[in-house]
Amino acid sequence: LGKKIYRGGNAKTGVSACMSCHGPSGHGIPPRFPRVSGQHASYTEKQLMLFKNASRHNDDNIMTPIAFRMSENEIKAVAQYMAGLH
């Protein structure tokens, strides 16, 4: 599930592919889109949940609406997948 969302998004819920901004290997596109590969899954999950509940605001309103449309299961799966990217 994590790979599917990272690489292709979820058209049904309007979640864009993570790699469209963070790159196929998760190295990001600095300075606007940060590196996400190799982060601890728990850290990534926590950050995505903070975006989802609008507690984190340093995203120029990019990640907040995306994370809001993701289920907690999708967030966990994407976080696990990104932890293994190199």
Secondary structure by P-SEA (a helix, b strand, c coil): caaaaaccccccccccccccccccccccccccccccccccaaaaaaaaaaaaacccccccaaaaaaaaaccaaaaaaaaaaaaacc
